[in-house]
Amino acid sequence: MKFSKQFSLYQSEATQFLNGLKQANPNLEQSQRDGRALLWDKAPIDLDNQRRVNEARVKQQAYVYQTK
């Protein structure tokens, strides 16, 4: 939404910084996508394997430092 022709060429300092950063490092967006994929995009869960892991888990006692 443009208010007037006077403000049509205005760019904030943050926008100028980001545009300069993208020009200095053109592969920045792709490296951000790769980092996101590394941390957040996980393989589908194998339900059978998850069930076997849960069944094999040993229950921990309520207070682990107390000996019986």
C-alpha positions as CSV (number, residue, x, y, z in Angstrom):
1,M,0.0,0.0,0.0
2,K,1.7,3.1,-1.2
3,F,0.8,6.4,0.5
4,S,2.4,8.7,-2.0
5,K,5.1,8.8,-4.7
6,Q,7.5,10.3,-2.1
7,F,7.7,7.1,-0.1
8,S,7.8,4.7,-3.0
9,L,11.7,4.7,-3.1
10,Y,12.2,4.5,0.6
11,Q,13.9,1.4,2.1
12,S,14.5,1.0,5.8
13,E,18.0,0.3,7.1
14,A,17.1,-3.3,7.8
15,T,16.0,-3.8,4.2
16,Q,19.1,-2.2,2.9
17,F,21.3,-4.4,5.2
18,L,19.5,-7.6,4.1
19,N,19.8,-6.6,0.4
20,G,23.5,-5.9,0.8
21,L,24.0,-9.1,2.6
22,K,22.3,-11.1,-0.1
23,Q,24.4,-9.3,-2.8
24,A,27.6,-10.0,-0.9
25,N,26.7,-13.7,-0.4
26,P,24.4,-15.0,-3.2
27,N,24.2,-18.5,-1.8
28,L,22.9,-17.3,1.6
29,E,19.3,-18.4,1.1
30,Q,20.3,-21.9,-0.1
31,S,22.6,-22.4,2.9
32,Q,19.7,-21.4,5.2
33,R,17.5,-24.0,3.5
34,D,20.2,-26.6,3.9
35,G,20.6,-25.7,7.6
36,R,16.8,-26.0,8.1
37,A,16.7,-29.3,6.4
38,L,19.6,-30.6,8.6
39,L,17.8,-29.6,11.9
40,W,14.1,-29.9,11.2
41,D,13.3,-32.1,8.2
42,K,13.4,-35.7,9.6
43,A,12.8,-39.0,8.0
44,P,9.4,-40.6,8.6
45,I,9.1,-42.6,11.9
46,D,9.1,-46.4,11.6
47,L,6.3,-47.4,13.9
48,D,7.4,-51.0,14.4
49,N,10.9,-49.9,15.3
50,Q,9.5,-47.3,17.7
51,R,7.3,-49.9,19.4
52,R,10.2,-52.3,19.9
53,V,12.4,-49.5,21.4
54,N,9.6,-48.5,23.8
55,E,9.1,-52.2,24.9
56,A,12.8,-52.7,25.5
57,R,13.2,-49.6,27.6
58,V,13.9,-50.2,31.3
59,K,11.8,-48.2,33.7
60,Q,13.7,-45.8,35.9
61,Q,13.0,-45.6,39.6
62,A,11.4,-42.5,41.0
63,Y,14.5,-41.3,42.9
64,V,17.6,-42.5,41.1
65,Y,20.1,-41.8,43.9
66,Q,18.3,-43.9,46.4
67,T,19.6,-47.5,46.7
68,K,17.2,-50.3,47.5
